Amino acid sequence: MLEKKWMALVLTLALALAACEGNLAPGGGDGGGGGDEGTSPTFTLSLNLTSLTIVPEDSGQTTLTLTPRNGFTGTVSLSLLGAPDGVTLSPTSVSVMGSNRVNQTLNLSVGAAVASSTYTLTLQATAGSLTKTVSLTLSVTPPAGTTWTLRDSGTSIGFNNVAYGNGLFVAVGLGGALLTSPNGTNWTGQFSGTSDALFGFAYGNGLFVAVGGYGAIVTSSDGRIWIPRASRKTYHLWGVTYGNGLFVAVGDSGTILTSSDGVNWTAQTSGTSSSLFDITYSNGLFVAVGNGASLTSSDGVHWTVQPTMNNLQGLTYGNGLFVAVGGGGTIFTSSNATSWTAQTPGTDKNLLGVAYGNGLFVAVGDSGTILTSSDGVNWTAQTSGTYYSLQGVAYGNNRFVVVGPVGTIITSP
């Protein structure tokens, strides 16, 4: 019995000694560090946006949140690891003065020579012996209007026009075809409520309005459910816009219709028998263009016929300038829609539509023609990737969308 007790005592002492040796042995890196960080001043990092898309010669922003722990204060140096030449970060430091978290807007600037690609970057924050990191993805894309991508519309029906409103692209076409998309990439077919071709589209006062052949007018509050409206006209309606509390539609034989609600329409006297193909409202003025005609109105009711120009098909306004396009490569510009100046775009193709966005005019037309200009005067031909006649163009959600026959939809970027 005594021998058994002695052996048990020896075993107990051996186990205790082994436990002590384990505690005295040097600890692993994580364990030792964890013990120190539990009481030592430190900080944590996070970004509200961990992915940015920026075009060359532009910049993007994300917000850094730096949270001090255990009484940390001081200056934290910031750097961007893995960035190509031409990508710069500002600011490059942030100060922590107290116990409250610090929010700092970070600007990433992309130079003109940075290649289009996706870069995996690391934002590094250093203060003394402390170093913290957080990942950031940077996508550098070509400037809008320079590179074009063909999209799948899901249909072979021809589109006549496209416009953007209330966060939605709307493409309209033959047989009452109507598609919607929030981004220009993914498209959903909608029932328009008419079998007549649709040519023009506008959004205003919480309402989508599309117009088309034989006086067709359809409206929608959400872009999904469309209701036919009575125009009491049999002429084709080619364009529509919204401004100053009024929808204004234009069409064949000088037709002009106005409506405050998109439901009840009133015919106005235009003063011309020429067909009107497009209309816009900008700078306090309605401007309509068409077959050798240009009209202006401050209220949509009383119209002034301006000096005759060429056959004009499309119209837009941007950067203080009206730009009208038409047959045979015609481009006219005007600051007041009264005095127009002919430009030389370097093409004889018919131009059918024009839009403005992000500091750029984009005109489209026959044989896949796409022209771009920052000032409306000097134009550059772009490669569209199609030979179809491009009928309409719109800008929204940081993207140009162009439509044409056989379900053609192309976007940039």
Secondary structure, DSSP 8 states (H G I E B T S, - for coil): -HHHHHHHHHHHHHHHHHHHHHHHS---HHHHHHHHHTTS-EEEEEES-SEEEE-TTEEEEEEEEEEEETT--EEEEEEEET--TTEEEE--EEEE-SSS-EEEEEEEEE-TT--SEEEEEEEEEEETTEEEEEEEEEEE---TTTS-EEE--S--S-EEEEEEETTEEEEEEGGG-EEEESSSSS-EEE--S--S-EEEEEEETTEEEEEEGGG-EEEESSSSS-EEE-----S-EEEEEEETTEEEEEEGGG-EEEESSSSS-EEE--S--S-EEEEEEETTEEEEEEBS-EEEESSSSS-EE----SBEEEEEEETTEEEEEEGGGEEEEESSSSS-EE---S--S-EEEEEEETTEEEEEEGGGEEEEESSSSS-EEE--S--S---EEEEETTEEEEE-STT-EEEE-
